[in-house]
């Protein structure tokens, strides 16, 4: 994370490094290399608005008026909203229902019921905004490139003086971006450093509660434009001050070394020694009885791990990680029009945020691996495909390696239809 790689290739999304750098700079007041070495996965970082490149704050990403728009006029459905009060989630049935004629589905957010909950002190959590609010769709894509990790973005709207959730920890790293109002944060060290997703705070509620009674590692009030980074596992609680508060939480779904262990163990099923049955009559409840088998199994596993293929592990991790970070949305109607009108003078570019790998596939084809499928192309198309995937805007008639414009248009039409490239 000490530098940003060129767009595209090896699974890296095609987004400009400048955009990625700018997105990260909005969240941290130190250089990327220092953030990576001193804070990433280790310690919190408070960045005041005056220390960030845009002291005006984050209202361009989501303002209070934008939140009202989402809650009232966009037909939101669960789970794009959660409501919390007194540390507990309010059942969705209390603030959802049908939307009237032609929209009778019963899990739609009802604005008058949301008002009732909010006026009574409930916190509103707008979820998955990286999928439904355009400025945050773009911001999440750029920041995801800077971190090389998939992201999710939620917004928290808290009435004056209220606290939505009790002290807890998250199983993913977060950036907190204070948009409006002021919120008091109390941060305590982890009771379980680096928790996995399968290790939520509820299983350690007593430890969390006891630690929360002790001195805070960080006790701060975030004002508009301030940012806070919290590694996973750090305990936190937040309370709005004398006015309502709106902040964004960027959740970073980082893969861990345990993910490598999981994929290594899945691949270990290829080893016949590890597939062998335990001896007849083994008492698996007897430590002495299983000790010889455990010793032999550990030895077999160690031998297999020493022969583990990094390529096979990377392929499995790709299948896990790539679908978690979608590329930029496409416009289906504009894409279809571009297909119909395509000629050698058309200009196209790779779909922003697209992760891809181009690799040999037999003697006469290449495989273009994407986040949700693999496309096979003739090997003669590889030079042109690499140009199209480079991130540059390209005139179709200028694509290299193909004999004529008809072949160039055919390749580009295929990649347009597959949503690999988009009209420039």
N, C-alpha and C positions, 0 to 999 in steps of 0.2 A: 504494500500500500504506500510505498515511499515514492512511487511515480505512477503516471498514467500511461497505459500502453496505447498504441495506435488503434483506431476503431476497427472492429471486425476481426475475424480469424481466431482460431483456438477457443471459440466460444465467447469471445469478448464482444459486447454489443457495439453496433455501428452508431456511435454518438460522438460528436467532436470532443476532444480532450478539453478544449476551452470551456465548453458547457459543463462538463463534469467537474473541472477545477472550481468553477464559479459556484456550483451547487454546494460543494463541500465547504468552500470559504464562507458561505452564508451560515454554516452551522458551528464552526470552530474558529477561535481567535488566534490559533497558532498555525504554523506551517504544517502541511500534510505529513512530512517526515517526523516532525516532533510529536504530532498527534498519534501517529502510528507507534512510535517508540515509547512514549510516556503515558499514553492514556488508553489507546485501543485495547479493550478487554481487561484493563487493569484498574484505572482510577477515574472518577468523575472529572469533568471539565466544565467550569462556568465561564461563559463568554458573554460579556456585557455588550449592549447594542453599540456603544461608542467604539468598541474594539473590532466590530464586524464591518464588512465593506458597505453594507446598506443600513445605516442607522435608522432609516425610516421603518424598518421592521419587515413583517411578513404578511401585511394585509393584501399584497398582490397575489399571494397564494390562496388565502381564504380570509375574508373579512366577516364581521358579525352580520352584515347585510347578506353576504353570500350564504352564511349558515341559515339565515331565515328563509332565503330562497329555496334551499334544499329541503327544509322542514315543511314548507308550505305549498310549493308549486311544482315539485319534481316527482310526485307520486312515489316517494321512497317506500320500500318494503323492508321487513326484517330479512336478513340481519344487518342492514345498513344503518340501523339505529339501535342503541342500547340505552336504557334509562336506569340510573343508580341513585339510591337514596338511603342514607344512614348505613352506608357500607354494604348494602344488599342490592341486587338487581331487582327492578320492578317488573313483574310479569308483563309480557308483551300484550296480553289481552286487555290490559288497562289503558293502553294508548294506541291500539291498532283497531282496524275494522275495514268494512267495505268502503269503496270510493264512489258510490253512486252509480247511476245508469251507465252501463258499458264498462264498468270497472269494479265489479262486485267482489273481487278477490279479497278475502277477509284479513290479510296480514299487512295492509297498507297503513302507513303512519298517518294519524289523524291530528291535524294541527291544533284543534281545540283541546284535545286530550293531552298533547305535548305541553301546551300552555299551562294546563292544570297541574301537571307534574313539576314543571320548571318553577312555577310560582310558589309551589309548596317546598322548594328547596332541592329538588332532584338535579343531578348532573346528567346532561345529555351527551352521549358518545356517538358521534357520526363515524361510522366504520367504513373501511375500504375506499377512502376518498381517492386513493391512487388509481382507482378504476372508473370513477364517475365524475370527478371535477377536473376539467381540462388543465388548469395551471398546476395542479398537483400530479396529474398524470405525467406531465413533462418533467416536473421537478423530481419525482421519484425515479424516472428513467435516468436522468442525468446523475443524480446522487448515487444510484445503484451502480453506475459505471465507475464512479470515483472509488467506491468501496469494494467493487467486485462482489457484491452480495445482493440478494433479492430484498425488497423493502415492502412494508405496508405503512399506510398513513391513516391515522384516526384524528379526530378533533374532539376536544373536551370543552363543553360549555357549562360553566358552574355559576350558580347564582351567588350574589354577595354573601360572604360569611360561611358558605357551605363547603363541605368536603365530601366528594363522591365516594371514595374508597378508603378503607382503613390501611394502615401501614402494610405493605406487601413488597414482594419482589417480582420482577419479570424474568422469563426464561429466554429473553432476547435483549440485545443492546437497544438503547433508544436515544434519539435526539428529541429534546423538548424545545419547541419554538414558541415563545410567548407572543401571541398576536395582539391581544387586547386585555386591558385590566391588569391586575397584579395578583400574583399567587405566591403563597408562602410554602416553601418546600423544606422538608426535613429529611436528610439523607443519613442512613446508618450503614455501617459495613455489613457485608454478607454474613448470614448464618451458614450458607452453603455456597462457597465460591464456584462460579461457572456452572450453574445448574443447567441440566438438560431439559428439553421440553417435557419429558416424562417425570420431572421432579419439581412440580409447582409448589408454591409457597404454602398452600393449604395443608400439606403433609407435615409442615414444620411450624404450624401456627403458634404454638407455645413459645418456641425459640424466637420467632419473629416478634411476638408481643413483648417478650422480656427485653430483647435488644432495643426495641423502640422506646423503652422507658429510660434507657441510658443516654449518655451525651451523644449528640449528633456529630457526624463527621463533617457535615455541611448544613448550615441553617441560613437560608437565603430567601429573599423575596424577588421573584422574577417580574420585571417590568416589560412593557411592550418593546420588542426588538431583541430581548435577551434570549440566549440559547443555553441549554444544559445538556451535556452528554452523560449518560449513565450506563456503565457496563451491566450485563445481566447479573442478577443476584444481589445487587445493591438495594437495600431496603429504602422505601420512600413513601411519603404521604404528602398531600398538597391541599391547601385550603385557600379559597378565594378570599380577598381582603374586603375593602369597603365598597367595592363595585363588582359587577359580574366579570368573569374571566373567560377568555377563549385562548386555548393553546393547541398546537399541533403536536402529536407524538409520532415520530418516525420510528417504526420498529424494524430492526435489522435482523433478518433471519439467517444469521451466519452459520455455516456448516462448522462442525467441530471435529477434533481428532476421533471422537467416539463414532462419528459418521464413517470415518475410514475403517474403524474396527468393525462396524456393522457390515460394510461392504466386503471387507476381507473375510469375515466369517461366512457371509453368503457364498462367496466364491470357494471357500474351503470345502463346500459340499462336493467339489470335483475330486477330492482326495479319498481314495478307497479306504485307507486306514482310518480316516475319521468317520466314514460311513459304517464301519464294522459294528456289529451288535456286541453288547456286553456278554461275557461268558454266561452260559446256562446256570441259573440258580444264584446269580449275584444278588446280594441283599443291598439295594441301593440306599437303604437307611442306615447302614453300618459303615462308619468312617473307615474302619480297618479293612472292611470288605472291598471298598471302592478304591482304596489307596493305590494298589498296583495299576488298576485301570486308569486312574487319574494321571499317574506318572507317565504311562505309555501314551495317553492322549495328549498330554502337554508336549511330550517329545515329538509326536507326529505333527502337532499343530506348529511347533517351532520349525520343524523341517519344511513344512509347507509354506509358512510365512517367508522363509528365506528365499523361496522360489517365486514369490508373488509377482505378478505382472502389473507394473504401474499402469499400462495401457488399459487393462481390463478393469482396474479399480476406477480409473478416470472415466471410462465409458459408463459405469454404473452411477458414479457421482453426477455425470452429465444428465442422466435420466432423472435424477432426483432434483437437481438444482435448476436446470433450464426452464422447466414449466412454471417455476415459482416466480419468474420475472418475465412478464410478457413484453414484447416489443411495442412500439407506438401503434395506436389504433390506425386502421386504414379506413378510407371512405369507400364503401362497396360500390356506390353508384358512380363516383368519379373514376374508380379503378376499372369498372366495366366499360365506361366511355373511352378511357385510354386504350383499353384492349381493342375496341372497335376501330379507333382512329389511328392506331399505331403504324408508323412508317419509319424510314431510315432517318428522317430529320427530327423525330421525337427525342426528348431528353428525359432521362430517368435517373433515379438514384436508389441506393439500397434503403430498405425500410428502417427508419431510426430505431435503435435499440435492439436490432435483430442479432441474436447469437447464432453463429454458424461455424461449421468446419467443412472444408473441402478436402477430400482424401481419395486416393486411388481405390478403385472398386473393380477388380479383375483387370484384364489386359486392355480393354477397349472402352471402359466407362470410368467415370468419377462419381463419388457419392457426395452430395451436398446435405449435410446433417443440420437439421433445424430443431427448434425447441419441441416440436410436436410430430415431426415426421422426417423421413429421408427421401431425397429426390435423386434419381440416377440420371446422369447426363452423358452423352458421348464424350470421350476424352478430348476430341477436337474442340469442344466448347470450353475447356478449362481456362485458357488465357482470357477469353471474353468474360467468362463468369467471374474471374478474379477482379477484373476491372469494374464490373457492375457491383461487386460486393465491397469495393474499396472505400465507399463512402463519398466518392466524388460524383458530381453531376456529369453524366456522359451522354453524348449524342449516339443514338443507336448505330448509325452508319459508320462511326469511328471505332467500333469494337474490333479488337485484333483477333487474328488466328482463324477467322472463318472466311470462306472463299468469296461470298457475295452478300449483298444486302438482304436477300431473301432468307438466308440462314441466320443473319444477325437479328432480323425481325422475328423469326420463329423462336429463337432462344429467348429474346426479351419478352415475347408474348407468353411463353411458358412461365417465366419468372414473375411476370405481372399477375398471371392467373393464380400462381402459388403464393402471392402476397410476399414475395421476397424483395422485389423492387416496387417502387411507386413512381407516379409521374412527378417530374421535377417542377 
